[in-house]
Amino acid sequence: MVLTPYDPREGISLAMAAKRAGKSESTIRNWCPQHGLGRRVGGGVWVVSQVALAMFLDGDAAALAAYHAGDHCNSEVAEYFERFGLARPKPSAFPSGPDMRRKIR
């Protein structure tokens, strides 16, 4: 669930992600599907989540797993959103999130 729901403020280009990581754009492009750091938006250009990239570069596997699970209420995940001055997506923004499960039952 990288960049879901999509917020362009969370996303950065491959070039910017490569600069932050000290790696090449092709390495970042490979990391996107491999480690869940970004996705193609509209089937076109790659957009990297600066939140997921920071978690990966910090070696924070627990926060990255929570982010992938859509658990943006997790305090570890929230810290990364705050680091970049981003609002966390609301749980109701996720179709399979806890709010939706309650509505279905």
Residue, then its C-alpha position, 0 to 999 in steps of 0.5 A: m500500500v505504497l502511496t495509497p491513498y495517493d498524496p503528491r506531497e508524500g511522493i518524490s522523483l527517482a532523481m530526488a530519492a537517489k540523491r537522498a539515498g546516495k544511490s543511482e536512479s536505477t537502484i531506486r527504481n529496482w528498490c521500489p517494487q523490491h522493498g515497497l518504496g514507490r509505485r508508478v502513478g497512472g501507469g507512467v512515472w515512478v514516484v517514491s514515497q519519501v516516508a517509506l524511503a526514510m524508513f528503509l534507509d533508517g533500517d526501521a523494518a517495523a515502521l515500514a511493515a506497518y506503513h505497508a499494512g496501511d497502519h498509519c496510526n502507528s506511532e512509529v509511522a506517524e513520526y515519519f509523516e511528521r518528519f516531512g510535515l505530512a498529514r497521515p491519511k485517515p483510516s477511512a481512506f483505506p477501503s480495507g482499513p479497520d473503519m470499513r471492516r466495522k461498516i461491513r459487519 
